[in-house]
């Protein structure tokens, strides 16, 4: 609280002080006048007495007002002190209450600890799920990158071999040999160019994994034909794997492998080229409900090394290769290696998959059933060949 008086209380006091000063001025003037007077008369006693009484009364009134103001200020200060002390007590009480609320007993502490542990477990579970999803996404991304690279290789190879549009516009030569029904002759070079790129990729992939002659790459050997569905693309496929040992030497095993897949064909033609061994075949697939006749263009290539022989192949299977019919890609390898011990190890992998464009263009229930039928039949033929080969090589 300020020690100065308010302006409205200050004005009466100032007027009292000025009146008090005026009284001294009038006394001095009257005294001087009386002393210098020619007649030397003295002032009447009654006048002097009345002036003195007024001064005393004014002084007393000013003193009373001053005391009253000081008393009022003192009372205001005391009231303010009381209010501040009350506020201090309230703040102390609030602090005690907050401290009392902040303290937890053992049961409450245990409950809070369990709650935070559950939160931590939940966060850890979410982290593990995120890591698992990351691994799945990385696997899908790696597979897509491999597919994209394979497609790029195929396109580069096809462009280098023949331009498809030019091939379609160019009439076939009159003296060209007759080919099997089902394929346009002018497209053969383009198709074989794509198959050549696929065969090269198969060899590179297998060769990168093979490090010694007695190494077994095929760990999960097939026990039969099973039509599976790719978890990423949803496309049906058949995959067969086999690994066996034989007493045949490399040359005998090679001859048996080359002749392994000819017994099921109605028409068969094989000839050598700069890309590898080309095959043109036709086969009929039938059961009680369906009949499908498919044509196949196949390219195989042999890679010979010391004590190891590998044959990689890739095929295009179709009922209408120039239209929107059924189209399948068939690929795999057979590897014969001669370990330091006697005999040979024969490992093979075979995969049959519908072409993606053919899959999306005829995505009906009947078309899918027909695809599954073709997969089952062609896969069954290959499985029978593998079983026959294994039985004859033992």
ZIBELQUI-V875419 format. One record per residue. N is the residue number from 1. SS is DSSP state (@ for helix, = for strand, . for the rest). Layout:
n=N ss=SS
n=N ss=SS
//
This chain:
n=1 ss=.
n=2 ss=.
n=3 ss=.
n=4 ss=.
n=5 ss=.
n=6 ss=.
n=7 ss=@
n=8 ss=@
n=9 ss=@
n=10 ss=@
n=11 ss=@
n=12 ss=@
n=13 ss=@
n=14 ss=@
n=15 ss=@
n=16 ss=@
n=17 ss=@
n=18 ss=@
n=19 ss=@
n=20 ss=@
n=21 ss=@
n=22 ss=@
n=23 ss=@
n=24 ss=@
n=25 ss=@
n=26 ss=@
n=27 ss=@
n=28 ss=@
n=29 ss=@
n=30 ss=@
n=31 ss=@
n=32 ss=@
n=33 ss=@
n=34 ss=@
n=35 ss=@
n=36 ss=@
n=37 ss=.
n=38 ss=.
n=39 ss=.
n=40 ss=.
n=41 ss=.
n=42 ss=.
n=43 ss=.
n=44 ss=.
n=45 ss=@
n=46 ss=@
n=47 ss=@
n=48 ss=@
n=49 ss=@
n=50 ss=@
n=51 ss=@
n=52 ss=@
n=53 ss=@
n=54 ss=@
n=55 ss=@
n=56 ss=@
n=57 ss=@
n=58 ss=@
n=59 ss=@
n=60 ss=@
n=61 ss=@
n=62 ss=@
n=63 ss=@
n=64 ss=@
n=65 ss=@
n=66 ss=@
n=67 ss=@
n=68 ss=@
n=69 ss=@
n=70 ss=@
n=71 ss=@
n=72 ss=@
n=73 ss=@
n=74 ss=@
n=75 ss=@
n=76 ss=@
n=77 ss=@
n=78 ss=@
n=79 ss=@
n=80 ss=@
n=81 ss=@
n=82 ss=@
n=83 ss=@
n=84 ss=@
n=85 ss=@
n=86 ss=@
n=87 ss=@
n=88 ss=@
n=89 ss=@
n=90 ss=@
n=91 ss=@
n=92 ss=@
n=93 ss=@
n=94 ss=@
n=95 ss=@
n=96 ss=@
n=97 ss=@
n=98 ss=@
n=99 ss=@
n=100 ss=@
n=101 ss=@
n=102 ss=@
n=103 ss=.
n=104 ss=.
n=105 ss=.
n=106 ss=@
n=107 ss=@
n=108 ss=@
n=109 ss=@
n=110 ss=@
n=111 ss=@
n=112 ss=@
n=113 ss=@
n=114 ss=@
n=115 ss=@
n=116 ss=@
n=117 ss=@
n=118 ss=@
n=119 ss=@
n=120 ss=@
n=121 ss=@
n=122 ss=@
n=123 ss=@
n=124 ss=@
n=125 ss=@
n=126 ss=@
n=127 ss=@
n=128 ss=@
n=129 ss=@
n=130 ss=@
n=131 ss=@
n=132 ss=@
n=133 ss=@
n=134 ss=@
n=135 ss=@
n=136 ss=@
n=137 ss=@
n=138 ss=@
n=139 ss=@
n=140 ss=@
n=141 ss=@
n=142 ss=@
n=143 ss=@
n=144 ss=@
n=145 ss=@
n=146 ss=@
n=147 ss=@
n=148 ss=@
n=149 ss=@
n=150 ss=@
n=151 ss=@
n=152 ss=@
n=153 ss=@
n=154 ss=@
n=155 ss=@
n=156 ss=@
n=157 ss=@
n=158 ss=@
n=159 ss=@
n=160 ss=@
n=161 ss=@
n=162 ss=.
n=163 ss=.
n=164 ss=@
n=165 ss=@
n=166 ss=@
n=167 ss=@
n=168 ss=@
n=169 ss=@
n=170 ss=.
n=171 ss=.
n=172 ss=.
n=173 ss=.
n=174 ss=.
n=175 ss=.
n=176 ss=.
n=177 ss=.
n=178 ss=.
n=179 ss=.
n=180 ss=.
n=181 ss=.
n=182 ss=.
n=183 ss=.
n=184 ss=.
n=185 ss=@
n=186 ss=@
n=187 ss=@
n=188 ss=@
n=189 ss=@
n=190 ss=@
n=191 ss=@
n=192 ss=@
n=193 ss=@
n=194 ss=@
n=195 ss=@
n=196 ss=@
n=197 ss=@
n=198 ss=@
n=199 ss=@
n=200 ss=@
n=201 ss=@
n=202 ss=@
n=203 ss=@
n=204 ss=@
n=205 ss=@
n=206 ss=@
n=207 ss=@
n=208 ss=@
n=209 ss=@
n=210 ss=.
n=211 ss=.
n=212 ss=.
n=213 ss=.
n=214 ss=.
n=215 ss=.
n=216 ss=.
n=217 ss=.
n=218 ss=.
n=219 ss=.
n=220 ss=.
n=221 ss=.
n=222 ss=.
n=223 ss=.
n=224 ss=.
n=225 ss=.
n=226 ss=.
n=227 ss==
n=228 ss==
n=229 ss==
n=230 ss=.
n=231 ss=.
n=232 ss=.
n=233 ss=.
n=234 ss=.
n=235 ss=.
n=236 ss==
n=237 ss==
n=238 ss==
n=239 ss==
n=240 ss==
n=241 ss==
n=242 ss==
n=243 ss==
n=244 ss==
n=245 ss==
n=246 ss==
n=247 ss=.
n=248 ss=.
n=249 ss=.
n=250 ss=@
n=251 ss=@
n=252 ss=@
n=253 ss=@
n=254 ss=@
n=255 ss=@
n=256 ss=@
n=257 ss=@
n=258 ss=@
n=259 ss=.
n=260 ss=.
n=261 ss=.
n=262 ss=.
n=263 ss=.
n=264 ss=.
n=265 ss=.
n=266 ss=.
n=267 ss==
n=268 ss==
n=269 ss==
n=270 ss==
n=271 ss==
n=272 ss==
n=273 ss=.
n=274 ss=.
n=275 ss=.
n=276 ss=.
n=277 ss==
n=278 ss==
n=279 ss==
n=280 ss==
n=281 ss==
n=282 ss==
n=283 ss==
n=284 ss==
n=285 ss==
n=286 ss==
n=287 ss=.
n=288 ss=.
n=289 ss=.
n=290 ss=.
n=291 ss==
n=292 ss==
n=293 ss==
n=294 ss==
n=295 ss==
n=296 ss==
n=297 ss==
n=298 ss==
n=299 ss==
n=300 ss==
n=301 ss==
n=302 ss==
n=303 ss==
n=304 ss==
n=305 ss==
n=306 ss=.
n=307 ss=.
n=308 ss==
n=309 ss==
n=310 ss==
n=311 ss==
n=312 ss==
n=313 ss==
n=314 ss==
n=315 ss==
n=316 ss==
n=317 ss==
n=318 ss==
n=319 ss=.
n=320 ss=.
n=321 ss=.
n=322 ss=.
n=323 ss=.
n=324 ss=.
n=325 ss=.
n=326 ss=.
n=327 ss==
n=328 ss==
n=329 ss==
n=330 ss==
n=331 ss==
n=332 ss==
n=333 ss==
n=334 ss==
n=335 ss==
n=336 ss==
n=337 ss==
n=338 ss=.
n=339 ss=.
n=340 ss=.
n=341 ss=.
n=342 ss=.
n=343 ss=.
n=344 ss==
n=345 ss==
n=346 ss==
n=347 ss==
n=348 ss==
n=349 ss==
n=350 ss==
n=351 ss==
n=352 ss==
n=353 ss==
n=354 ss==
n=355 ss=.
n=356 ss=@
n=357 ss=@
n=358 ss=@
n=359 ss=@
n=360 ss=@
n=361 ss=@
n=362 ss=.
n=363 ss=.
n=364 ss=.
n=365 ss=@
n=366 ss=@
n=367 ss=@
n=368 ss=@
n=369 ss=@
n=370 ss=@
n=371 ss=@
n=372 ss=@
n=373 ss=@
n=374 ss=@
n=375 ss=@
n=376 ss=@
n=377 ss=@
n=378 ss=@
n=379 ss=@
n=380 ss=@
n=381 ss=@
n=382 ss=@
n=383 ss=@
n=384 ss=@
n=385 ss=@
n=386 ss=@
n=387 ss=@
n=388 ss=@
n=389 ss=@
n=390 ss=@
n=391 ss=@
n=392 ss=@
n=393 ss=@
n=394 ss=.
//
